[in-house]
């Protein structure tokens, strides 16, 4: 049983967290987490790489369920007008077609990082992240977009009434801080 784990290989706990095996001693596997914390497990409570892969992709589905329940999607900082929020989202989608996809993906990244699941970021699906984003109330989505581009939500919504140029300028200015991440996102496969 213990020979299932080799030093330097990955081991996974029941929640799918990944660890690097350092030493196997008897029935105990000594590991290091991605954040450098050392821990130990009974060998029977871990899965090796091939066992984890054979198990299926259940953890990924669980993370999308958790993502829907994240604080980012369930609460809003300030009260925003629903109709104005919908107008903002529609206009933002028209002015910058991949912006809302980027916002949805960035929110998912942040939620995974907050939950210490950084190892799952590479496997995120843009399509699923966007579906979760679109299921949220328009006010919440408008607030998330405003947070992404470092704008006050009420000011961003107000820019909708003042014309495309002002809104485009606010979006472009806000994306400057995320220029490299946005560019990398554009190259990411849409799956």
C-alpha positions in Angstrom: 0.0 0.0 0.0 2.7 2.5 1.0 4.6 1.9 -2.3 1.8 3.8 -4.0 3.6 7.0 -3.1 7.1 8.0 -4.2 9.0 11.0 -2.9 8.5 14.0 -5.3 5.2 12.6 -6.6 1.8 14.2 -6.1 -0.7 12.9 -3.6 -4.3 14.0 -3.2 -6.6 14.1 -0.1 -10.3 13.4 -0.2 -11.1 17.0 -1.0 -8.7 17.0 -4.0 -6.0 19.2 -2.4 -2.6 18.4 -4.0 0.5 17.7 -1.9 4.1 16.8 -2.8 5.2 13.5 -1.2 8.5 14.0 0.8 8.9 10.8 2.8 7.0 7.6 3.2 7.5 5.9 6.5 5.5 2.8 7.4 1.8 3.7 6.9 2.5 7.5 7.1 3.0 9.8 4.1 4.8 13.1 4.9 3.8 15.8 2.4 4.3 19.4 1.6 1.3 21.6 0.5 1.7 24.2 -2.3 2.0 26.9 0.3 5.0 25.2 1.9 3.2 23.8 5.0 4.3 20.3 5.9 1.8 17.7 7.0 1.3 14.0 7.3 -1.4 11.6 6.4 -2.1 7.9 6.8 -1.4 6.3 3.4 -5.0 5.0 3.3 -6.4 8.5 3.3 -4.5 9.7 0.2 -4.7 8.9 -3.5 -1.7 8.9 -5.9 -1.8 10.6 -9.3 -3.2 7.7 -11.3 -5.8 6.9 -8.7 -6.9 10.6 -8.6 -7.1 10.7 -12.4 -9.1 7.4 -12.5 -11.5 8.8 -10.0 -12.9 11.3 -12.5 -13.3 15.0 -12.5 -15.8 15.2 -9.6 -13.8 17.8 -7.7 -14.0 20.2 -10.6 -17.8 20.0 -10.6 -17.8 20.6 -6.8 -15.7 23.7 -7.2 -18.3 25.2 -9.6 -21.0 24.5 -7.1 -18.9 26.2 -4.4 -18.2 29.0 -6.8 -22.0 29.7 -7.2 -22.2 29.9 -3.4 -19.2 32.2 -2.9 -19.8 35.5 -1.2 -18.9 37.3 -4.4 -22.1 35.9 -6.0 -24.4 36.1 -3.1 -24.1 39.6 -1.7 -23.6 43.1 -3.0 -21.9 46.0 -1.2 -24.4 48.7 -2.2 -27.9 48.8 -3.6 -27.9 49.2 -7.4 -30.7 49.7 -9.8 -31.5 46.4 -11.6 -32.5 47.9 -14.9 -29.4 50.3 -14.9 -27.2 47.3 -14.1 -28.6 45.3 -17.0 -27.9 48.3 -19.3 -24.4 48.5 -18.1 -23.7 44.8 -18.6 -25.2 44.9 -22.1 -23.2 48.0 -23.1 -20.0 46.6 -21.6 -20.5 43.4 -23.6 -20.9 45.4 -26.8 -17.9 47.7 -26.2 -15.5 45.0 -25.1 -16.9 41.5 -26.1 -14.6 39.4 -23.9 -14.7 41.7 -20.8 -17.5 39.9 -19.0 -15.8 36.6 -19.7 -12.7 38.0 -18.2 -14.6 39.3 -15.2 -16.3 35.9 -14.6 -12.9 34.1 -14.9 -11.2 36.6 -12.6 -13.9 36.2 -9.9 -13.5 32.4 -10.1 -9.8 32.8 -9.8 -10.1 34.9 -6.7 -12.6 32.6 -5.1 -10.3 29.6 -5.6 -7.4 31.5 -4.2 -9.4 32.5 -1.1 -10.3 28.9 -0.6 -6.7 27.8 -1.1 -7.4 25.9 -4.3 -4.9 27.6 -6.5 -4.0 24.3 -8.1 -7.4 24.3 -9.8 -7.1 27.6 -11.6 -5.5 26.1 -14.7 -8.5 23.8 -15.1 -11.1 26.5 -15.0 -13.6 26.6 -17.8 -14.3 30.0 -19.2 -17.7 28.8 -20.4 -18.7 27.5 -16.9 -17.3 30.6 -15.2 -19.4 32.8 -17.5 -22.5 30.6 -16.9 -22.2 31.1 -13.1 -21.6 34.8 -13.6 -24.7 35.2 -15.8 -26.8 33.4 -13.2 -26.1 36.1 -10.6 -28.3 39.1 -10.2 -27.5 42.0 -12.6 -26.7 44.2 -9.6 -24.1 41.7 -8.3 -22.6 41.3 -11.8 -22.4 45.1 -12.2 -20.7 45.4 -8.8 -18.2 42.6 -9.8 -17.4 44.4 -13.0 -16.9 47.7 -11.2 -14.6 46.0 -8.7 -12.5 44.5 -11.5 -11.9 47.8 -13.2 -11.6 49.7 -9.9 -14.6 51.9 -10.4 -17.4 52.9 -8.1 -20.5 50.8 -9.2 -22.8 53.8 -9.2 -20.3 55.9 -11.3 -19.9 53.1 -13.8 -23.7 52.7 -14.1 -24.0 56.5 -14.4 -21.5 56.4 -17.3 -24.0 54.4 -19.3 -26.3 57.3 -19.7 -23.5 59.7 -20.7 -22.4 57.7 -23.7 -20.2 55.0 -25.1 -17.0 57.0 -25.1 -17.0 57.7 -21.3 -17.8 54.1 -20.5 -15.2 52.8 -22.9 -12.6 55.2 -21.3 -13.5 53.9 -17.8 -13.2 50.3 -18.9 -9.9 50.9 -20.7 -8.5 52.8 -17.7 -9.6 50.1 -15.3 -8.1 47.3 -17.4 -4.7 49.0 -17.4 -4.0 47.3 -14.1 -4.9 44.0 -15.5 -3.3 44.5 -19.0 -1.1 41.4 -18.9 -3.7 39.1 -17.3 -6.3 40.3 -19.9 -3.9 39.7 -22.7 -3.1 36.2 -21.4 -6.8 35.6 -20.9 -7.4 36.4 -24.6 -5.0 33.5 -25.6 -6.7 31.0 -23.2 -8.6 28.3 -24.9 -12.4 28.9 -24.6 -13.6 25.6 -23.1 
